[in-house]
Amino acid sequence: MDSRLRARVIAEWRGLPETPLVRESARLVREPLTSLMQALGLGDRLREDEVKGAWREVVGEFLATHSTPHSVKDGVLYVRVLQPTLHFEFERNLKPQIVQKLRARFGTKIVRDVRFRIG
């Protein structure tokens, strides 16, 4: 069946002219939302949420359940750690690896250092 004939039959049956669906105009919500946030000066806040969301992937399941990224200020990610022993482990052994992973993922402007606090 010819597509124009099909469209006309459907339009008659519905009682309305059928408008074709334009698929090229569909965009992800993230695209205009990101542009709007940048225009409002909230782009840094959006990046902060992305960094916080990636914490579990960067440090792993166990460490993520015992620590929480709190904020990003001036390129420094502040993380709250529940136990002093984990705080020591983060500071002494894991910090260089974590900073390297975050820089590789987000760039040096977004995260240049990580600081851990008990609490």
N, C-alpha and C positions, 0 to 999 in steps of 0.2 A: 504494500500500500504506500502510496506517495505521502511523504511527510506533510506536505501542505494540505493534502486532502484530509489526512488524519487530524491535523490541527483544526481545520474548519469543522469537521464532524464533532470533535470534542467541544469546540466553542459553541456550536449550535445546541448540543446536548446540555451543556451547562447554562446556556443562556448568556454567556459572557465571552468576549473575545479572549483567547488564550495568549498570554504574553510569554515569550520564551525566557527560560532561566538563563541569566548571564553568569556563567561560572568564573569568568576572568576577574570579576570585581570582588570576589571573596578574598578576604585577608584574615590572617590571624589577629586576634584581639590584642596580642602583645605588641604588634607593630604600631598601631595608632596610640596605644596606651603609653608606650615608651616615648614616642614623640611628644605627647602631651606632658608627661612628667618632666622631660627635658625642658620644654617650654616654660613650665612652672618653676623650674629650678630645683626639681626634686630628683634629678638623675642620680645623685650620689646616694640618696636613700634607697633607690631601686637596686643599685649595685650592692649596698650593704645587705639587703635582704637576700640577694643571690649568694653572697659570701656565707651568710648564716645558714642558708639552705644547703650549701655544699659541705658543711662541716662534717657531717656523718660519713660522706664519701671520702673525705680527705684523711680523717683520723681512724676510721674503722668503727664498727659497731660497739665494741666494749668501751673504748675511750669516749665515744660520743654519748654513751649513757651516763658517764660520770663527769661530763663537762658540758658547758653551754656557752656558745658564743653570745656575748652580751651586746657589743656595739663596735662600730668601726669609726675611729676619729683620726683625722689627719694621717691616714694610711696605716694606722695601728689597730689591729683586731684585738679586742679585750675579751678574754675567755674566763668564765667562772669555773673553778674546779672544786669538786666536792670534798676530796680528801688530801691531806698534806703530802702523803706518799705519792699520789698521782701528780700533784703540783711539782714535786721534786723531779719526778720522771719526765714530765713535760719540759720543764726548764733545762734540765741537764742533758737529756738524751734525745728527745723528740722534736724540740723546737726547730732546729735547722731543716729537718725533713719536711715539717709542716709548712714552714715559710716558703721553702722551695716549691712545694706542690701548689700552694695558694698563688704564688707569683706566676707559675707556669699557667695556671688556669685563668687568673684575672689580671695579670700584669703588675708591674712594680708600682704603678701609681695608686692602685686600689689598695693593695696590701704590701707594705714594706717591712712590717714587723708584727709579732704576736706577743702579747703580754698576758700572763696567767695570774689570776687572783683566787684565793681560797674564799669560798662562800657561796 
